[in-house]
Amino acid sequence: MPPLTPLAAGLAIGLGAIGPGIGIGLVGSKAMEAMGRNPEASGTVFLPMIIGMAFAEAVAIYALVIAFLLFGKI
Amino acid sequence: MEIHVPVQPAEVFSFTPPLIGQITGQISVTNTLLTSWVVMVVLIVFALAATRNMKMVPSGVQNVAEAIIEMLLGLGEQVAGSRAREFLPLVATLFLYIWFSNWIGILPGFGTFEINGQPILRSADSDLSITAAMAIIVFVWVQVTGLRSDTKEFFLKFLRPVPVLEILTEIARPLSLALRLFGNILAGGILVEVMLQIVPPIIPAVFLGLEMFVGVIQALIFAILSLAFLSLAAGHGHSESHGEPEHAGH
């Protein structure tokens, strides 16, 4: 395996998780705000929040798959 | 300290199918495939038990099955409106199959029995082949639905200004479905395995709980996204959703 491949794999997942991390935090913070303003809407807000977080997390998963591929062991 | 984690599924045995062996050659059965067979058997037995001697006023297993279907239909109608009914068989099957195959890994016996140093049963969705197969089924059904409901529009959309965008969207959807589920379940499995080798056994139980949560959510996401794609293909602008699935791709 070329010498810089472990570095590449580390960078792939490391940099690739920055965006989704911020995205998930944004979704969560807005959801917290909405629930705080209107506690009765908690049930309505909760499920779309989870779904939004799963979409944002999926992008981080793509980066993880690239990291696995670089190690050649997927 | 060395940490050993199996990333690829391991072959358990291989056989040549009796009649079609000339065409397919040697088929290797992996541990993930075995798990998917176990899940299939359980779901089929449940379905058979629920539909035997069906009564108008349900009781017992039939009651449970009807409750599950009603819940899924309610969820589907939030996403796709009145079309949910016609897509419900495929979407509900995907949901139940993925949920069950994610949760069956909790049972004792998974990862314990080994053959040639590899576990004999392993979470089914940690294999890209299985998730890609489900994504391909959804992809094919989306194309068929699009063709059936509006044949002219189906071909006309390639004459729009940027045909590459349409093609890219159509390819990106099943790809993202397969990779999302695969990545989540594989990463969760590896996380638990690594934790088991680093810390005493009580603490990884927390991660196992996280994995169970992720398992349900990913099943839900897969099913809801498939339903959204199908309903988009069946007719633009017909979905009375509250906004969640209205984007193309991820």
Interface residues (C-beta under 8 A of the other chain):
Chain A: P48 I50 I51 G52 A54 F55 E57 A58 V59 I61 Y62 L64 V65 F68 K73 I74
Chain B: V7 Q8 L128 S176 L179 R180 F182 G183 N184 L186 A187 I217 Q218 L220 I221 I224 H242 E244 H250
